[in-house]
Amino acid sequence: MESALRVARENAAAPEYAPRTTWEALTEAVRETGGYPTRAQAEHLTRLVLTALGTHLTGDERVALAQSLPPEAGHLIASRIPLPHPLTAREFVDSVSTQLTDSTPATARWDVSSVLTAVSTTIGPALTDQVLSQLPRGYALLFGRAELAAAMA
């Protein structure tokens, strides 16, 4: 009985996350956001970017993001071992760029931003804020958000 009460309390305290879209809808959103000619291209980019992102998140944010995305996307996040220190936004884009054929810094940034903006739209602003809280400055732009600098006193 005590064990059942403990489990009930833990489940009540832990927020429930569920996929907010399908893999097909997510990759179609990436295709539309990036203006890619095929969903296959959007799927390839989505896999690359989410696999790379999975190495940058830990803890509750990682779990919540993985659970809020379709299972195919959530697995890409959850199956990666986090790096000891996340890359800067520029280093992140550069690391994805090395896996793309004929990529330039500008096209790689477009590709990464297309995926992360679609992800942000899918997971909503609250979870996007949580994810961004784990990442170095500069990632907000990749998620399709303005990154405001603190005013100098």
Buried (B, 14 or more C-beta within 10 A) or exposed (E): EEEEEEEEEEEEEEEEBEBBBEBEBBBBBBBEBBEBEEBEBBBBBBBBBBBBBBBBBEEEBBBBBBBBBBEBBBBBBBEBEBEEEBBBBEEBBBBBBEBBEEBEEEBBBBBBBBBBBBBBBBBEEEBBBBBBEBBBEBBBBBBBBEEEEEEEE
